[in-house]
Amino acid sequence: MADIEDKLPENVRGRYYCDDQCIDCDVCRDTSPANFTRQDENGYSYVYKQPETPEEEALCEEALMACPVEAIGDDGAKKEEEEDVEELELITF
């Protein structure tokens, strides 16, 4: 399982990320090219766009499950962000 402490700096903020265990195998980029890209200089993948649709969400989850070294993580940030919004809504009413 990916470790949030080893999260690569290029990852955009959000639920999914790649950590420093990535071996540049191309699985995530082939599975979900709208969300994963390659850092060419150092040879690894990272999340450049968090999923915005149910289809992208499913493909990111598929990439996570298919990663041979478990370098893709899901820290649940989307759920936390939704809870923050709900909390703010309660405060404003």
C-alpha positions as CSV (number, residue, x, y, z in Angstrom):
1,M,0.0,0.0,0.0
2,A,1.2,3.5,-0.9
3,D,2.5,5.6,2.0
4,I,1.2,9.2,2.3
5,E,4.6,10.1,3.9
6,D,6.3,9.1,0.7
7,K,3.9,11.0,-1.6
8,L,5.6,12.5,-4.7
9,P,5.6,16.3,-4.7
10,E,4.2,16.5,-8.2
11,N,0.8,15.0,-7.2
12,V,-2.1,17.4,-7.2
13,R,-3.9,17.8,-3.9
14,G,-6.7,15.3,-3.4
15,R,-7.7,11.8,-2.8
16,Y,-5.3,9.8,-5.2
17,Y,-1.5,10.0,-5.3
18,C,1.6,8.1,-6.3
19,D,4.4,7.6,-3.8
20,D,8.2,7.1,-4.3
21,Q,7.8,3.3,-4.9
22,C,6.6,3.9,-8.5
23,I,8.7,1.9,-11.0
24,D,7.4,3.7,-14.1
25,C,5.6,0.6,-15.5
26,D,2.9,2.6,-17.3
27,V,-0.1,0.7,-15.9
28,C,-1.7,3.8,-14.3
29,R,-1.1,6.0,-17.3
30,D,-2.5,3.3,-19.6
31,T,-5.5,2.8,-17.3
32,S,-6.4,6.4,-16.5
33,P,-4.5,8.8,-18.8
34,A,-6.8,11.6,-17.9
35,N,-5.5,11.5,-14.3
36,F,-1.9,10.1,-14.3
37,T,1.1,11.4,-16.2
38,R,4.8,10.7,-16.3
39,Q,7.6,12.8,-14.7
40,D,10.0,12.3,-17.6
41,E,13.2,13.6,-15.9
42,N,13.1,11.1,-13.0
43,G,10.9,8.4,-14.5
44,Y,7.8,7.9,-12.4
45,S,4.1,8.6,-12.6
46,Y,2.0,11.0,-10.5
47,V,-1.5,12.2,-10.4
48,Y,-1.8,15.5,-12.3
49,K,-5.7,15.7,-12.1
50,Q,-8.0,14.2,-9.6
51,P,-11.0,12.4,-11.0
52,E,-14.0,14.6,-11.7
53,T,-16.5,12.0,-13.0
54,P,-17.7,8.6,-11.9
55,E,-15.9,7.1,-14.9
56,E,-12.6,8.8,-14.0
57,E,-13.1,7.7,-10.4
58,A,-13.5,4.1,-11.5
59,L,-10.4,4.2,-13.7
60,C,-8.3,5.7,-10.9
61,E,-9.5,2.9,-8.6
62,E,-8.7,0.3,-11.3
63,A,-5.2,1.8,-11.6
64,L,-4.7,1.6,-7.8
65,M,-5.7,-2.0,-7.8
66,A,-3.5,-2.9,-10.8
67,C,-0.3,-1.2,-9.7
68,P,2.3,-4.0,-9.3
69,V,4.1,-2.3,-6.5
70,E,1.1,-0.6,-4.8
71,A,2.6,2.9,-5.3
72,I,-0.9,4.4,-5.8
73,G,-2.6,5.6,-2.7
74,D,-6.1,6.8,-1.8
75,D,-6.1,9.0,1.3
76,G,-9.8,9.6,1.2
77,A,-9.3,13.4,0.8
78,K,-12.4,13.7,-1.3
79,K,-14.5,12.4,1.5
80,E,-12.8,14.8,3.9
81,E,-13.3,17.7,1.6
82,E,-17.0,16.9,1.3
83,E,-17.3,16.7,5.1
84,D,-15.5,20.1,5.3
85,V,-18.1,21.6,2.9
86,E,-21.0,20.1,4.9
87,E,-19.5,21.5,8.1
88,L,-19.2,25.0,6.6
89,E,-22.8,24.8,5.4
90,L,-23.9,24.0,9.0
91,I,-22.0,26.9,10.3
92,T,-23.4,29.4,7.9
93,F,-27.1,28.5,8.6
